[in-house]
Amino acid sequence: MGMDMVGRIAFYVGLVISIIAGWVDVAALWLAILGIIVGLLNVTAKENSRFLLATLVLVSAGIALSTVFGAVMQSILGAYIAFTAAAAFIVALKEVYSIQKGK
């Protein structure tokens, strides 16, 4: 199994766990670990800017919408934010390293 397949599986598992978190208490640590895997394996250098912008919008919208919907949706959005923010953190670190390496 290739590393891109592991990253793809980590993304889908993180998405499913985020949805399950609406009804079951899920430790954010597991979602953060999956997000780190996704950030390391799924996002290429060419996609960094798009991914970071999309993550910024998702996290912002998720925080705003979590107050509108009920407790279940709030749990789902909170879990998804933990998952996505971890991936964005890794991608941002890779981008900063890439920028510094170019100087």
C-alpha positions in Angstrom: 0.0 0.0 0.0 1.5 3.4 -1.0 1.9 6.3 1.3 -0.7 8.3 -0.7 -3.2 5.5 0.0 -2.4 5.7 3.7 -3.0 9.5 3.7 -6.3 9.0 1.8 -7.5 6.4 4.3 -6.4 8.7 7.2 -8.6 11.4 5.7 -11.7 9.3 5.4 -11.2 7.7 8.8 -10.8 11.2 10.3 -14.0 12.4 8.5 -16.0 9.4 9.8 -14.6 9.7 13.3 -15.6 13.4 13.3 -19.2 12.5 12.4 -19.3 9.8 15.0 -18.1 12.3 17.5 -21.5 13.9 17.3 -22.9 11.0 19.4 -19.9 9.5 21.1 -17.2 11.3 23.1 -14.0 11.0 20.9 -10.6 12.1 22.1 -9.4 15.0 20.0 -5.9 13.6 20.2 -6.8 10.8 17.7 -8.3 13.3 15.3 -5.1 15.5 15.6 -2.9 12.4 14.9 -5.0 11.6 11.8 -4.8 15.3 10.7 -1.0 15.2 11.0 -0.9 12.1 8.8 -3.1 13.8 6.3 -1.0 17.0 6.4 2.2 15.0 5.8 0.9 12.6 3.1 -2.0 14.0 1.3 -1.1 17.7 0.5 1.4 18.3 -2.2 3.5 21.5 -2.4 1.3 22.6 -5.4 -1.8 22.3 -3.3 -0.5 24.1 -0.1 -2.1 27.5 -0.7 -5.5 26.1 -1.7 -5.5 23.7 1.2 -4.5 26.4 3.7 -7.2 28.8 2.4 -9.9 26.0 2.4 -8.9 25.0 6.0 -9.1 28.6 7.2 -12.6 28.9 5.8 -13.7 25.5 7.2 -12.4 26.3 10.6 -13.9 29.8 10.7 -17.2 28.6 9.3 -17.2 25.6 11.7 -16.7 27.9 14.7 -19.4 30.3 13.6 -21.9 27.5 12.7 -21.3 25.5 15.9 -23.3 28.1 17.8 -26.2 27.9 15.4 -26.9 24.2 15.4 -27.6 21.8 18.2 -25.2 19.9 20.4 -24.7 17.0 18.0 -23.7 19.2 15.1 -21.5 21.3 17.5 -19.7 18.1 18.5 -19.2 17.1 14.8 -17.9 20.5 13.8 -15.6 20.7 16.8 -14.1 17.2 16.0 -13.7 18.1 12.4 -12.0 21.4 13.3 -9.5 19.5 15.5 -8.8 17.1 12.6 -8.5 19.8 9.9 -6.5 22.2 12.1 -3.8 19.6 12.7 -3.5 18.9 9.0 -3.3 22.7 8.3 -0.6 23.1 11.0 1.6 20.6 9.3 1.0 22.0 5.9 1.8 25.5 7.1 5.0 24.3 8.7 6.0 22.6 5.4 5.3 25.8 3.6 7.3 28.0 6.0 10.2 25.5 5.7 9.9 25.6 1.9 10.0 29.4 1.9 13.0 29.6 4.2 14.8 26.9 2.2 14.5 29.1 -0.9 16.3 32.0 0.6 
